[in-house]
Amino acid sequence: MKNILRSGAMLAVLMLMSAGIAKADELSYTLTGPNSFDATWDMAQNPTPSSTTGISFDAPVNNFIVDGSGAGSDVVFYSIIPSLTLAQGLSGPGLADFLVGEFGSDLFSGPLSSPTMNTGDFGLLGTGEGVFLGQFTLHVAPIATPEPSALLLLVSGLMGLGITARRKFVS
């Protein structure tokens, strides 16, 4: 009986701990361009902008790397004409001054104060210091995050195997 109570208590603790593992949906961004340009970062699918203007918002990002070096913590996403999604783009430290989406590219939807980032492949045209830099490609994909219930099942299964193995070796 004592073992059952102890196992139940341990299972309850694991359930409570596994609930804290869940996090918001994250997206992985990979930006490639001319001359082997490469930038990557991760951010929430529904970011909370650190600042907004009438045409842009700053989104906090994680693991921001441009050409192999750490670059910063924010990327600016903008919509030149907020009522149209055809003129969306982005900029950030180490990136071109402006990367403007080609017609039909919807990098995000919703208001600038609470955007929802879209996934897929986006064609962007880059400019830097008033000079056309070329065609860039932005690949946005979800990052797989294990669900707490899956982790709980894994841990409880491993515990069951451990208990079974212990009983066999003890007897």
N, CA, C and O of each residue as an XYZ file, in Angstrom:
684
protein
N       0.825     -1.198      0.000
C       0.000      0.000      0.000
C       0.866      1.257      0.000
O       0.569      2.247     -0.668
N       1.961      1.177      0.784
C       2.860      2.321      0.865
C       3.453      2.655     -0.497
O       3.580      3.822     -0.868
N       3.814      1.607     -1.236
C       4.397      1.815     -2.566
C       3.396      2.456     -3.528
O       3.768      3.297     -4.347
N       2.145      2.064     -3.428
C       1.122      2.633     -4.303
C       0.949      4.122     -3.995
O       0.866      4.938     -4.913
N       0.892      4.481     -2.702
C       0.765      5.886     -2.325
C       1.987      6.689     -2.773
O       1.859      7.808     -3.270
N       3.170      6.105     -2.591
C       4.398      6.786     -2.989
C       4.415      6.998     -4.515
O       4.791      8.070     -4.990
N       4.011      5.979     -5.271
C       3.968      6.084     -6.740
C       2.936      7.122     -7.186
O       3.170      7.892     -8.118
N       1.774      7.125     -6.488
C       0.735      8.104     -6.821
C       1.200      9.524     -6.566
O       0.938     10.423     -7.366
N       1.896      9.731     -5.443
C       2.412     11.061     -5.122
C       3.458     11.500     -6.147
O       3.478     12.654     -6.575
N       4.324     10.565     -6.533
C       5.352     10.896     -7.527
C       4.715     11.228     -8.877
O       5.160     12.144     -9.569
N       3.677     10.485     -9.245
C       2.975     10.743    -10.503
C       2.307     12.116    -10.468
O       2.321     12.835    -11.467
N       1.724     12.487     -9.328
C       1.089     13.803     -9.201
C       2.116     14.919     -9.347
O       1.850     15.926    -10.004
N       3.296     14.744     -8.735
C       4.356     15.751     -8.859
C       4.803     15.874    -10.306
O       4.995     16.982    -10.807
N       4.970     14.744    -10.980
C       5.374     14.778    -12.398
C       4.332     15.474    -13.261
O       4.681     16.207    -14.186
N       3.064     15.253    -12.967
C       2.006     15.912    -13.739
C       2.084     17.424    -13.569
O       1.949     18.166    -14.541
N       2.302     17.885    -12.338
C       2.399     19.317    -12.093
C       3.634     19.910    -12.763
O       3.574     21.013    -13.307
N       4.741     19.195    -12.729
C       5.972     19.693    -13.355
C       5.849     19.725    -14.869
O       6.369     20.640    -15.507
N       5.179     18.753    -15.452
C       5.091     18.700    -16.912
C       4.225     19.816    -17.471
O       4.412     20.214    -18.620
N       3.280     20.333    -16.689
C       2.433     21.428    -17.164
C       3.259     22.684    -17.404
O       2.901     23.493    -18.259
N       4.348     22.868    -16.676
C       5.202     24.040    -16.848
C       6.091     23.963    -18.076
O       6.676     24.975    -18.463
N       6.211     22.813    -18.697
C       7.083     22.645    -19.853
C       6.468     23.261    -21.107
O       7.192     23.689    -22.006
N       5.146     23.308    -21.172
C       4.491     23.831    -22.364
C       4.853     25.285    -22.574
O       5.003     26.036    -21.610
N       4.995     25.691    -23.835
C       5.263     27.094    -24.138
C       4.493     27.484    -25.381
O       3.934     26.635    -26.074
N       4.470     28.764    -25.652
C       3.721     29.266    -26.799
C       4.287     28.687    -28.086
O       5.442     28.265    -28.135
N       3.469     28.670    -29.115
C       3.920     28.179    -30.407
C       5.057     29.054    -30.911
O       4.926     30.276    -30.985
N       6.156     28.431    -31.252
C       7.335     29.139    -31.748
C       7.504     28.868    -33.236
O       7.165     27.795    -33.736
N       8.031     29.858    -33.921
C       8.327     29.729    -35.345
C       9.822     29.906    -35.560
O      10.475     30.681    -34.861
N      10.353     29.182    -36.530
C      11.755     29.280    -36.903
C      11.842     30.027    -38.229
O      11.147     29.685    -39.185
N      12.698     31.049    -38.285
C      12.870     31.863    -39.484
C      14.253     31.610    -40.075
O      15.251     31.609    -39.354
N      14.309     31.395    -41.388
C      15.573     31.266    -42.107
C      15.512     32.199    -43.307
O      14.674     32.032    -44.193
N      16.404     33.180    -43.330
C      16.459     34.166    -44.404
C      17.748     33.936    -45.196
O      18.840     33.966    -44.629
N      17.622     33.710    -46.484
C      18.796     33.527    -47.344
C      18.734     34.550    -48.471
O      17.662     35.010    -48.862
N      19.908     34.889    -48.980
C      19.957     35.891    -50.034
C      21.239     35.827    -50.825
O      21.988     34.854    -50.744
N      21.492     36.891    -51.605
C      22.674     36.935    -52.465
C      23.979     36.833    -51.664
O      24.024     37.170    -50.481
N      25.022     36.370    -52.324
C      26.366     36.256    -51.734
C      26.379     35.392    -50.479
O      27.061     35.714    -49.506
N      25.627     34.297    -50.503
C      25.567     33.329    -49.398
C      25.095     33.948    -48.088
O      25.459     33.466    -47.014
N      24.293     35.004    -48.158
C      23.740     35.623    -46.954
C      22.829     34.632    -46.248
O      22.054     33.924    -46.893
N      22.922     34.581    -44.918
C      22.113     33.657    -44.135
C      21.811     34.283    -42.776
O      22.720     34.748    -42.088
N      20.541     34.296    -42.391
C      20.136     34.772    -41.062
C      19.066     33.834    -40.527
O      18.212     33.364    -41.279
N      19.114     33.560    -39.222
C      18.119     32.708    -38.589
C      17.696     33.318    -37.260
O      18.475     34.016    -36.611
N      16.464     33.050    -36.864
C      15.973     33.442    -35.546
C      14.694     32.679    -35.255
O      14.086     32.097    -36.153
N      14.296     32.687    -34.002
C      13.047     32.078    -33.549
C      12.221     33.164    -32.887
O      12.759     34.092    -32.283
N      10.908     33.037    -33.007
C      10.024     33.967    -32.305
C       8.641     33.356    -32.164
O       8.315     32.373    -32.829
N       7.834     33.942    -31.297
C       6.481     33.461    -31.050
C       5.601     33.708    -32.273
O       5.793     34.678    -33.007
N       4.640     32.818    -32.478
C       3.714     33.007    -33.592
C       2.806     34.207    -33.339
O       2.371     34.872    -34.280
N       2.523     34.478    -32.081
C       1.725     35.652    -31.700
C       2.569     36.514    -30.777
O       2.348     36.526    -29.567
N       3.551     37.249    -31.345
C       4.456     38.012    -30.487
C       3.757     39.199    -29.834
O       2.771     39.726    -30.348
N       4.295     39.601    -28.692
C       3.867     40.834    -28.049
C       4.881     41.890    -28.457
O       6.015     41.873    -27.980
N       4.488     42.816    -29.339
C       5.456     43.813    -29.828
C       6.056     44.629    -28.691
O       5.355     45.019    -27.757
N       7.383     44.886    -28.779
C       8.029     45.733    -27.782
C       7.744     47.199    -28.067
O       7.824     48.033    -27.165
N       7.411     47.521    -29.315
C       6.957     48.871    -29.660
C       6.232     48.811    -30.999
O       6.466     47.912    -31.806
N       5.355     49.773    -31.220
C       4.623     49.852    -32.484
C       4.587     51.298    -32.945
O       4.661     52.231    -32.146
N       4.472     51.458    -34.259
C       4.231     52.774    -34.856
C       3.004     52.613    -35.736
O       2.355     51.567    -35.706
N       2.686     53.603    -36.496
C       1.547     53.492    -37.398
C       1.758     52.491    -38.517
O       0.794     52.031    -39.129
N       3.027     52.145    -38.794
C       3.291     51.232    -39.906
C       4.184     50.045    -39.544
O       4.501     49.238    -40.418
N       4.604     49.913    -38.269
C       5.517     48.816    -37.936
C       5.385     48.377    -36.483
O       4.776     49.063    -35.661
N       5.971     47.214    -36.184
C       6.101     46.751    -34.809
C       7.445     46.053    -34.650
O       7.933     45.400    -35.572
N       8.032     46.200    -33.475
C       9.273     45.510    -33.133
C       8.901     44.213    -32.434
O       8.181     44.227    -31.436
N       9.390     43.086    -32.955
C       9.097     41.790    -32.364
C      10.340     41.230    -31.687
O      11.395     41.153    -32.316
N      10.239     40.837    -30.419
C      11.386     40.223    -29.754
C      11.657     38.839    -30.347
O      10.731     38.056    -30.562
N      12.926     38.548    -30.609
C      13.310     37.274    -31.208
C      14.362     36.581    -30.347
O      15.008     37.214    -29.511
N      14.526     35.289    -30.558
C      15.530     34.485    -29.852
C      16.516     33.926    -30.873
O      16.178     33.730    -32.041
N      17.731     33.675    -30.418
C      18.753     33.019    -31.250
C      18.951     33.729    -32.590
O      19.017     33.073    -33.630
N      19.045     35.050    -32.578
C      19.177     35.847    -33.805
C      20.629     35.776    -34.288
O      21.528     36.316    -33.643
N      20.852     35.116    -35.410
C      22.201     34.930    -35.949
C      22.219     35.369    -37.411
O      21.403     34.919    -38.216
N      23.164     36.255    -37.744
C      23.333     36.725    -39.119
C      24.741     36.356    -39.566
O      25.725     36.774    -38.957
N      24.829     35.571    -40.632
C      26.119     35.114    -41.164
C      27.030     34.557    -40.078
O      28.224     34.858    -40.048
N      26.467     33.746    -39.187
C      27.252     33.064    -38.165
C      27.514     33.838    -36.889
O      28.140     33.298    -35.977
N      27.061     35.088    -36.783
C      27.304     35.899    -35.584
C      25.992     36.356    -34.958
O      25.013     36.606    -35.661
N      25.980     36.461    -33.636
C      24.811     36.985    -32.942
C      24.529     38.411    -33.388
O      25.456     39.199    -33.573
N      23.250     38.749    -33.562
C      22.933     40.043    -34.160
C      22.120     40.971    -33.285
O      22.312     42.184    -33.380
N      21.242     40.497    -32.454
C      20.403     41.400    -31.676
C      19.224     40.672    -31.092
O      19.209     39.444    -31.021
N      18.226     41.441    -30.667
C      17.087     40.827    -30.006
C      15.732     41.226    -30.591
O      14.708     40.702    -30.153
N      15.693     42.131    -31.560
C      14.426     42.557    -32.165
C      14.535     42.594    -33.685
O      15.586     42.906    -34.244
N      13.421     42.267    -34.340
C      13.287     42.441    -35.785
C      12.064     43.331    -35.979
O      11.045     43.155    -35.311
N      12.173     44.278    -36.887
C      11.064     45.191    -37.165
C      10.284     44.642    -38.358
O      10.848     44.414    -39.428
N       8.993     44.434    -38.163
C       8.092     44.035    -39.249
C       7.232     45.244    -39.552
O       6.790     45.939    -38.636
N       6.991     45.501    -40.816
C       6.201     46.672    -41.154
C       5.218     46.380    -42.273
O       5.367     45.430    -43.042
N       4.229     47.215    -42.332
C       3.216     47.196    -43.368
C       3.095     48.636    -43.837
O       2.509     49.476    -43.154
N       3.655     48.913    -45.009
C       3.719     50.289    -45.489
C       2.337     50.916    -45.568
O       2.149     52.082    -45.222
N       1.375     50.129    -46.025
C      -0.021     50.580    -46.039
C      -0.768     49.569    -45.180
O      -1.134     48.504    -45.676
N      -1.008     49.877    -43.885
C      -1.568     48.879    -42.968
C      -2.836     48.185    -43.450
O      -3.077     47.038    -43.075
N      -3.645     48.839    -44.261
C      -4.870     48.187    -44.719
C      -4.594     47.166    -45.830
O      -5.464     46.355    -46.148
N      -3.395     47.199    -46.420
C      -3.028     46.238    -47.466
C      -1.896     45.349    -46.967
O      -0.931     45.840    -46.381
N      -2.009     44.058    -47.193
C      -0.936     43.159    -46.779
C       0.105     43.001    -47.879
O       1.074     42.262    -47.705
N      -0.076     43.679    -49.006
C       0.830     43.501    -50.134
C       2.162     44.205    -49.941
O       3.121     43.922    -50.659
N       2.235     45.110    -48.990
C       3.457     45.899    -48.846
C       4.122     45.635    -47.492
O       4.573     46.569    -46.829
N       4.181     44.368    -47.085
C       4.798     44.027    -45.813
C       6.282     43.731    -45.997
O       6.713     43.321    -47.075
N       7.054     43.941    -44.943
C       8.477     43.652    -44.999
C       9.063     43.576    -43.611
O       8.339     43.561    -42.615
N      10.397     43.528    -43.552
C      11.082     43.455    -42.272
C      12.462     44.071    -42.384
O      12.985     44.249    -43.484
N      13.051     44.395    -41.243
C      14.421     44.878    -41.174
C      14.941     44.557    -39.776
O      14.165     44.274    -38.863
N      16.254     44.604    -39.621
C      16.838     44.307    -38.321
C      18.342     44.417    -38.372
O      18.911     44.581    -39.451
N      19.012     44.329    -37.214
C      20.465     44.453    -37.169
C      21.140     43.385    -38.030
O      20.859     42.196    -37.882
N      22.012     43.803    -38.910
C      22.729     42.868    -39.763
C      21.983     42.465    -41.013
O      22.564     41.860    -41.914
N      20.693     42.793    -41.084
C      19.909     42.500    -42.274
C      20.018     43.691    -43.212
O      20.617     44.707    -42.860
N      19.450     43.575    -44.388
C      19.405     44.716    -45.294
C      18.581     45.822    -44.637
O      17.820     45.566    -43.704
N      18.736     47.067    -45.135
C      17.949     48.171    -44.574
C      16.463     47.845    -44.620
O      15.746     48.040    -43.639
N      16.004     47.346    -45.771
C      14.610     46.967    -45.907
C      14.496     45.747    -46.796
O      15.124     45.673    -47.852
N      13.695     44.797    -46.366
C      13.351     43.638    -47.169
C      11.848     43.721    -47.388
O      11.065     43.554    -46.453
N      11.457     43.977    -48.606
C      10.047     44.200    -48.910
C       9.476     42.965    -49.582
O      10.057     42.439    -50.532
N       8.335     42.503    -49.084
C       7.675     41.334    -49.657
C       7.147     41.612    -51.046
O       6.642     42.696    -51.338
N       7.274     40.607    -51.894
C       6.705     40.722    -53.226
C       5.188     40.656    -53.104
O       4.665     40.248    -52.066
N       4.494     41.047    -54.138
C       3.033     41.064    -54.093
C       2.495     39.693    -53.721
O       2.919     38.675    -54.270
N       1.566     39.679    -52.792
C       0.975     38.439    -52.336
C       1.648     37.854    -51.105
O       1.165     36.862    -50.560
N       2.751     38.440    -50.651
C       3.441     37.929    -49.463
C       2.791     38.485    -48.200
O       2.796     39.696    -47.980
N       2.240     37.621    -47.386
C       1.642     38.022    -46.115
C       2.507     37.481    -44.987
O       2.319     36.342    -44.561
N       3.450     38.275    -44.498
C       4.318     37.840    -43.418
C       3.555     37.697    -42.112
O       3.883     36.849    -41.282
N       2.529     38.533    -41.930
C       1.726     38.495    -40.709
C       0.327     38.974    -41.043
O       0.087     39.583    -42.085
N      -0.594     38.682    -40.129
C      -1.972     39.154    -40.283
C      -2.410     39.762    -38.958
O      -1.750     39.592    -37.933
N      -3.504     40.455    -38.994
C      -4.016     41.098    -37.793
C      -3.438     42.489    -37.614
O      -2.616     42.935    -38.414
N      -3.870     43.176    -36.557
C      -3.378     44.538    -36.309
C      -1.917     44.524    -35.877
O      -1.425     43.519    -35.364
N      -1.226     45.640    -36.085
C       0.182     45.745    -35.710
C       0.385     45.602    -34.203
O       1.473     45.229    -33.763
N      -0.631     45.890    -33.419
C      -0.507     45.792    -31.964
C      -0.598     44.356    -31.456
O      -0.139     44.068    -30.351
N      -1.180     43.452    -32.241
C      -1.257     42.026    -31.851
C      -1.246     41.158    -33.109
O      -2.263     40.564    -33.465
N      -0.103     41.085    -33.774
C      -0.019     40.339    -35.030
C       0.028     38.822    -34.828
O       0.395     38.325    -33.763
N      -0.353     38.115    -35.877
C      -0.190     36.667    -35.950
C       0.729     36.404    -37.123
O       0.412     36.750    -38.261
N       1.879     35.786    -36.844
C       2.868     35.534    -37.882
C       2.442     34.322    -38.710
O       1.946     33.335    -38.168
N       2.638     34.403    -40.013
C       2.266     33.333    -40.928
C       3.467     32.447    -41.236
O       4.616     32.871    -41.104
N       3.191     31.220    -41.644
C       4.255     30.294    -42.018
C       4.285     30.142    -43.540
O       3.328     30.490    -44.231
N       5.397     29.619    -44.046
C       5.533     29.387    -45.480
C       6.828     29.968    -46.007
O       7.731     30.309    -45.243
N       6.904     30.077    -47.327
C       8.063     30.662    -47.994
C       7.660     32.004    -48.592
O       6.620     32.125    -49.238
N       8.502     33.010    -48.365
C       8.204     34.368    -48.811
C       9.366     34.904    -49.634
O      10.527     34.761    -49.249
N       9.051     35.520    -50.763
C      10.058     36.195    -51.575
C      10.154     37.650    -51.158
O       9.139     38.339    -51.058
N      11.381     38.123    -50.912
C      11.592     39.502    -50.476
C      12.627     40.163    -51.377
O      13.568     39.520    -51.843
N      12.440     41.444    -51.613
C      13.409     42.222    -52.378
C      14.165     43.105    -51.398
O      13.553     43.836    -50.620
N      15.506     43.044    -51.432
C      16.312     43.761    -50.456
C      16.924     45.032    -50.987
O      17.354     45.100    -52.138
N      16.960     46.060    -50.118
C      17.652     47.304    -50.440
C      18.532     47.682    -49.253
O      18.160     47.452    -48.103
N      19.678     48.252    -49.528
C      20.588     48.710    -48.484
C      21.271     49.979    -48.938
O      21.896     50.010    -49.998
N      21.153     51.035    -48.134
C      21.729     52.337    -48.462
C      21.302     52.807    -49.858
O      22.097     53.351    -50.624
N      20.014     52.576    -50.161
C      19.450     53.036    -51.426
C      19.827     52.207    -52.643
O      19.514     52.591    -53.770
N      20.497     51.070    -52.433
C      20.928     50.218    -53.553
C      20.155     48.905    -53.497
O      19.982     48.324    -52.425
N      19.691     48.438    -54.657
C      18.984     47.159    -54.735
C      19.984     46.027    -54.486
O      21.003     45.935    -55.171
N      19.691     45.166    -53.506
C      20.606     44.090    -53.134
C      20.252     42.741    -53.747
O      21.100     41.850    -53.799
N      19.033     42.578    -54.207
C      18.650     41.321    -54.835
C      17.478     40.642    -54.164
O      16.802     41.207    -53.304
N      17.264     39.412    -54.586
C      16.139     38.595    -54.123
C      16.540     37.810    -52.873
O      17.600     37.184    -52.843
N      15.695     37.845    -51.847
C      15.895     37.095    -50.621
C      14.726     36.128    -50.455
O      13.632     36.374    -50.962
N      14.962     35.038    -49.747
C      13.903     34.076    -49.470
C      13.806     33.896    -47.964
O      14.811     33.665    -47.291
N      12.598     34.001    -47.444
C      12.339     33.810    -46.020
C      11.503     32.550    -45.856
O      10.392     32.459    -46.378
N      12.047     31.577    -45.123
C      11.321     30.332    -44.840
C      10.904     30.372    -43.372
O      11.747     30.510    -42.485
N       9.601     30.250    -43.119
C       9.060     30.291    -41.758
C       8.347     28.964    -41.490
O       7.428     28.585    -42.216
N       8.785     28.263    -40.437
C       8.203     26.963    -40.107
C       7.991     26.853    -38.601
O       8.748     27.433    -37.821
N       6.959     26.106    -38.188
C       6.740     25.909    -36.751
C       7.835     25.036    -36.142
O       8.372     24.143    -36.798
N       8.156     25.309    -34.881
C       9.102     24.492    -34.132
C       8.290     23.491    -33.334
O       7.385     23.874    -32.592
N       8.604     22.214    -33.478
C       7.871     21.170    -32.756
C       8.171     21.270    -31.263
O       9.329     21.270    -30.847
N       7.115     21.356    -30.472
C       7.241     21.414    -29.021
C       6.455     20.247    -28.442
O       5.256     20.129    -28.692
N       7.112     19.384    -27.672
C       6.373     18.252    -27.103
C       5.290     18.729    -26.143
O       5.483     19.688    -25.395
N       4.156     18.050    -26.174
C       3.059     18.403    -25.282
C       3.318     17.812    -23.903
O       3.933     16.751    -23.796
N       2.865     18.472    -22.856
C       3.077     17.951    -21.502
C       2.510     16.550    -21.318
O       3.103     15.735    -20.610
N       1.364     16.254    -21.947
C       0.773     14.931    -21.759
C       1.658     13.848    -22.371
O       1.738     12.749    -21.822
N       2.320     14.126    -23.485
C       3.224     13.150    -24.094
C       4.427     12.908    -23.191
O       4.875     11.771    -23.038
N       4.947     13.971    -22.598
C       6.069     13.809    -21.674
C       5.644     13.025    -20.439
O       6.402     12.197    -19.934
N       4.434     13.285    -19.954
C       3.931     12.581    -18.797
C       3.805     11.084    -19.091
O       4.174     10.259    -18.255
N       3.291     10.730    -20.259
C       3.179      9.328    -20.638
C       4.551      8.669    -20.719
O       4.726      7.537    -20.266
N       5.516      9.367    -21.288
C       6.866      8.830    -21.390
C       7.461      8.581    -20.003
O       8.001      7.507    -19.740
N       7.362      9.568    -19.122
C       7.935      9.436    -17.784
C       7.233      8.341    -16.995
O       7.893      7.543    -16.330
N       5.904      8.288    -17.057
C       5.194      7.249    -16.298
C       5.511      5.862    -16.847
O       5.599      4.909    -16.072
N       5.684      5.723    -18.151
C       6.079      4.440    -18.732
C       7.463      4.017    -18.273
O       7.686      2.850    -17.949
N       8.395      4.966    -18.245
C       9.746      4.657    -17.767
C       9.738      4.285    -16.290
O      10.477      3.398    -15.862
N       8.901      4.965    -15.516
C       8.789      4.630    -14.087
C       8.250      3.209    -13.923
O       8.746      2.450    -13.091
N       7.243      2.850    -14.708
C       6.683      1.497    -14.648
C       7.721      0.445    -14.987
O       7.803     -0.590    -14.326
N       8.516      0.710    -16.020
C       9.588     -0.231    -16.364
C      10.605     -0.341    -15.242
O      11.075     -1.435    -14.930
N      10.948      0.791    -14.633
C      11.904      0.780    -13.523
C      11.378     -0.007    -12.331
O      12.116     -0.779    -11.719
N      10.112      0.182    -12.001
C       9.516     -0.525    -10.869
C       9.484     -2.023    -11.150
O       9.793     -2.825    -10.269
N       9.113     -2.406    -12.371
C       9.069     -3.818    -12.754
C      10.466     -4.429    -12.692
O      10.634     -5.535    -12.180
N      11.461     -3.725    -13.204
C      12.813     -4.242    -13.166
C      13.322     -4.380    -11.728
O      14.021     -5.341    -11.405
N      12.978     -3.436    -10.883
C      13.413     -3.468     -9.487
C      12.811     -4.663     -8.771
O      13.496     -5.334     -7.999
N      11.517     -4.940     -9.023
C      10.858     -6.068     -8.383
C      11.497     -7.390     -8.795
O      11.634     -8.300     -7.978
N      11.885     -7.492    -10.059
C      12.498     -8.739    -10.544
C      13.863     -8.950     -9.914
O      14.215    -10.074     -9.556
N      14.643     -7.869     -9.773
C      15.976     -8.003     -9.206
C      15.937     -8.196     -7.700
O      16.822     -8.855     -7.154
N      14.943     -7.644     -7.004
C      14.843     -7.763     -5.555
C      14.423     -9.174     -5.170
O      14.916     -9.717     -4.181
N      13.518     -9.775     -5.937
C      13.020    -11.111     -5.568
C      13.854    -12.221     -6.078
O      13.544    -13.387     -5.837
